[in-house]
Amino acid sequence: MKKKVTVIGAGGQMGQWFTKYFAGMDFEVTGYDSENKVSGKDIIQAESLVGAILKADYVVLCTPTRRTPEIIRLIAKEMKRGTYLIEISSEKSKVVSSLSKMPAKINPICIHPMFGPGIKTIKGQNIISVPIKDAKKELTVAKSLFEGANFVTIDAVEHDKKIAVILGLTHLMNLVFANIVSKDEKMLLTEKMSGTTFRVQKTLAESIMTESPELIETIIANPEIRRVAEELWKDIGRLLTAVQESKTEEVVNYIKDCQERLGKHTDINESYKKMTKMVKAVEK
């Protein structure tokens, strides 16, 4: 008999990915979305939130972070005993409390898939696991559902601190970059003049802009981002001031210090080679 999985938020980009993924894994998949159309071959469309989860063995929440705690509260008491509730939001501090308070009959799985809906295979993709009640059991179940993925286990507080840099800072910088570039009335000329660095940065910014405004807002609303964003703002101000005051040595030392710290963890020359390969691959 097929295992049953319900995806809440099945009409969104990640929701569509999960419905397709589980359908391909031979699950009976039900989709529910109060805002977007649910589609997909062999996907059962539920008419209500509660109706969608009553018979499910697994429930996957692909919902906005701000709404997720309330949805957990609404459905947890209605789910059958032994069901696994899988939560995938990018900010964990707001949801771990709700997951911890669920009835004992429900098994929480708190993960953060570090990939977007464009991936073709789960193999080699990174997934962060945040323990709620039984870290070992939760990780074992997650690994069984997403075989081939790489897992990292970390608590909610540390997760949000790391994600503030991994997603928050990158989204913030690329959002501002995209905003500035979008105002360029001579973009064709800019692109003709551009080199590798600009093309890579523009492609990255444009790809981030394919995400929903609500998701991007959620990512940069992470409270932990304030710390790194303030450091970014402070360093930009410091560098611009130093340049304007012709403090060449200060700027050069800043760059050298940065290069030295990066060099402890990575080969920056290899990084340049990788970037060149990326550009060639994109422009084929």
VENGIQUI-V237228 format. One record per residue. RES is the residue in one letter. NEAR is the number of other ideal C-beta (glycine too) atoms within 8 Angstrom. Layout:
# VENGIQUI-V237228
[[RES:NEAR] [RES:NEAR]]
This chain:
# VENGIQUI-V237228
[[M:2] [K:6] [K:8] [K:12] [V:14] [T:15] [V:16] [I:17] [G:14] [A:17] [G:12] [G:11] [Q:9] [M:12] [G:16] [Q:13] [W:10] [F:12] [T:15] [K:9] [Y:9] [F:12] [A:13] [G:6] [M:7] [D:5] [F:11] [E:8] [V:15] [T:14] [G:17] [Y:16] [D:13] [S:4] [E:4] [N:9] [K:5] [V:12] [S:6] [G:12] [K:4] [D:6] [I:13] [I:8] [Q:8] [A:11] [E:4] [S:7] [L:12] [V:9] [G:9] [A:13] [I:14] [L:9] [K:5] [A:14] [D:8] [Y:13] [V:15] [V:12] [L:14] [C:12] [T:10] [P:9] [T:11] [R:6] [R:8] [T:15] [P:10] [E:7] [I:12] [I:15] [R:8] [L:9] [I:14] [A:11] [K:5] [E:8] [M:13] [K:8] [R:5] [G:7] [T:14] [Y:12] [L:16] [I:12] [E:13] [I:10] [S:13] [S:10] [E:13] [K:12] [S:9] [K:12] [V:15] [V:12] [S:8] [S:12] [L:13] [S:9] [K:5] [M:11] [P:6] [A:4] [K:8] [I:12] [N:11] [P:13] [I:12] [C:15] [I:12] [H:13] [P:9] [M:8] [F:6] [G:7] [P:7] [G:4] [I:9] [K:3] [T:7] [I:9] [K:6] [G:6] [Q:14] [N:10] [I:14] [I:12] [S:14] [V:14] [P:11] [I:11] [K:7] [D:7] [A:8] [K:6] [K:8] [E:16] [L:12] [T:8] [V:11] [A:14] [K:10] [S:7] [L:9] [F:10] [E:7] [G:8] [A:12] [N:7] [F:11] [V:8] [T:9] [I:9] [D:7] [A:10] [V:7] [E:8] [H:13] [D:14] [K:9] [K:9] [I:14] [A:14] [V:10] [I:9] [L:11] [G:16] [L:13] [T:10] [H:12] [L:12] [M:9] [N:13] [L:13] [V:8] [F:10] [A:12] [N:8] [I:8] [V:11] [S:6] [K:6] [D:8] [E:4] [K:6] [M:8] [L:6] [L:7] [T:11] [E:9] [K:6] [M:5] [S:8] [G:5] [T:8] [T:6] [F:9] [R:13] [V:11] [Q:10] [K:11] [T:9] [L:9] [A:13] [E:9] [S:7] [I:13] [M:9] [T:5] [E:9] [S:7] [P:6] [E:7] [L:10] [I:12] [E:8] [T:14] [I:12] [I:11] [A:8] [N:14] [P:7] [E:11] [I:13] [R:7] [R:8] [V:12] [A:11] [E:8] [E:8] [L:11] [W:8] [K:8] [D:9] [I:8] [G:8] [R:9] [L:10] [L:8] [T:9] [A:11] [V:9] [Q:6] [E:6] [S:5] [K:9] [T:6] [E:6] [E:8] [V:11] [V:8] [N:8] [Y:12] [I:8] [K:8] [D:8] [C:8] [Q:9] [E:8] [R:8] [L:9] [G:9] [K:5] [H:5] [T:7] [D:6] [I:9] [N:6] [E:8] [S:9] [Y:8] [K:8] [K:8] [M:10] [T:9] [K:8] [M:9] [V:11] [K:8] [A:7] [V:8] [E:6] [K:4]]
